[in-house]
Structure formats: structure tokens, C-alpha cells
Amino acid sequence: MGSAPSLLRYADECRTRYHRHYLCGDDIPFEQDGWRTDAVWRARIQREVREDLRVRGIPYVALQGTLEQRAARVLEEEGEGGDCGGREGA
């Protein structure tokens, strides 16, 4: 198991791994599948991920709505030919 400093270093290295980052919102109703804890835990993790992205200065596109709406937003973003317009998390 890695140490905390190596995990943080790895997280920092991931900042530039992708040309665009997407964060799926937690607005889809929670359904217990036997693996996840509950909606409260999901909301907490969502806040922590947003905060981590903010602290690291990683811009992201927030995806909300139905799966179809989210997929359409990704296609819209990716169709912009490298322009990172529409980023919401920076």
C-alpha cells in the first residue's frame, strides 16, 4: 500500500493526464447496489472531489441531468476542437 505523499504526488501528476476532466453530478437518484454506502455518503464524496479539484486548480466540466443529457454535453465539449470553453470548475 502506498504512502500518503506518494498518493498525493500521483494525484498531482494526473492533473495533466487528460485534455478535459468531467465530473458527474449526484443528481441521479441513488440506488443501493450493495457496494455503495448511501446518498449521504455520495453527497459527501461529491463535495470532497469538487474541493480537491478546486484546490489542485483542475478545471472540469460538470455533468448534470439524465444519462442522455450528460452524454450530449460530453459530445458537445469534445466537438469543440480543443477549446476548453464551458469549463465550470476552475
Backbone torsions as a table, in degrees:
resi	resn	phi	psi	omega
1	MET	NA	135.2	-176.9
2	GLY	-75.8	159.4	178.0
3	SER	-82.3	162.9	179.5
4	ALA	-59.4	-45.2	179.0
5	PRO	-59.6	-39.7	179.9
6	SER	-69.7	-33.7	176.9
7	LEU	-66.4	-42.9	177.7
8	LEU	-65.1	-39.6	177.5
9	ARG	-62.8	-43.5	178.5
10	TYR	-62.2	-42.6	178.5
11	ALA	-60.2	-41.3	178.4
12	ASP	-65.0	-38.6	178.9
13	GLU	-65.2	-28.7	-179.3
14	CYS	-71.8	-14.7	-178.6
15	ARG	-54.2	-39.1	-175.6
16	THR	-105.9	7.6	-177.5
17	ARG	-66.8	-34.6	-175.3
18	TYR	-117.4	151.1	179.6
19	HIS	-78.7	-17.1	178.8
20	ARG	-153.4	141.4	178.6
21	HIS	-112.0	139.8	178.6
22	TYR	-119.6	139.1	176.0
23	LEU	-124.3	114.8	178.7
24	CYS	-75.3	129.7	177.7
25	GLY	-70.2	166.8	179.3
26	ASP	-103.2	31.1	-178.0
27	ASP	-85.2	-8.5	173.6
28	ILE	-78.4	134.2	-177.5
29	PRO	-54.2	138.8	179.8
30	PHE	-71.8	133.0	174.3
31	GLU	-127.6	122.6	179.8
32	GLN	-67.7	128.4	179.7
33	ASP	-119.5	8.0	-179.6
34	GLY	90.4	-9.9	-179.2
35	TRP	-108.6	-38.4	-175.8
36	ARG	-90.6	158.6	-176.0
37	THR	-76.8	-74.2	180.0
38	ASP	-167.9	178.5	-177.2
39	ALA	-64.7	-33.3	179.1
40	VAL	-64.9	-45.9	178.4
41	TRP	-62.2	-42.4	179.3
42	ARG	-59.6	-44.3	179.2
43	ALA	-63.2	-39.0	179.3
44	ARG	-64.4	-46.4	179.6
45	ILE	-63.0	-39.6	178.2
46	GLN	-58.8	-45.6	178.2
47	ARG	-62.8	-42.8	-178.6
48	GLU	-65.6	-40.0	178.6
49	VAL	-65.2	-45.7	177.6
50	ARG	-58.0	-43.8	-179.4
51	GLU	-65.3	-41.3	179.0
52	ASP	-63.2	-42.7	177.4
53	LEU	-62.2	-41.0	179.3
54	ARG	-63.5	-49.0	-178.0
55	VAL	-61.3	-39.3	-178.6
56	ARG	-80.8	-6.3	180.0
57	GLY	69.7	32.3	-179.0
58	ILE	-97.7	111.4	176.9
59	PRO	-69.7	149.8	179.8
60	TYR	-149.0	161.4	174.5
61	VAL	-103.6	122.5	178.2
62	ALA	-83.3	128.7	179.2
63	LEU	-105.6	126.2	-179.2
64	GLN	-129.7	167.4	173.9
65	GLY	91.8	-162.2	-179.4
66	THR	-69.3	168.2	176.8
67	LEU	-59.7	-38.3	179.5
68	GLU	-65.1	-41.3	178.3
69	GLN	-64.9	-39.6	178.7
70	ARG	-65.0	-45.9	179.4
71	ALA	-61.8	-40.7	178.9
72	ALA	-63.0	-39.6	179.4
73	ARG	-64.5	-41.9	178.1
74	VAL	-62.9	-45.3	179.5
75	LEU	-62.2	-38.9	176.7
76	GLU	-61.9	-47.5	-179.9
77	GLU	-63.7	-44.9	-177.2
78	GLU	-71.3	-23.8	179.1
79	GLY	-79.5	-1.0	-176.6
80	GLU	-86.2	8.6	173.0
81	GLY	58.2	44.9	175.4
82	GLY	93.5	-14.7	176.0
83	ASP	-72.2	127.2	-177.2
84	CYS	-91.5	25.6	177.9
85	GLY	-61.2	152.2	179.4
86	GLY	88.9	-1.3	178.9
87	ARG	-68.1	136.6	-173.1
88	GLU	-113.2	-16.5	-170.4
89	GLY	-95.7	0.4	-176.3
90	ALA	-93.1	NA	NA
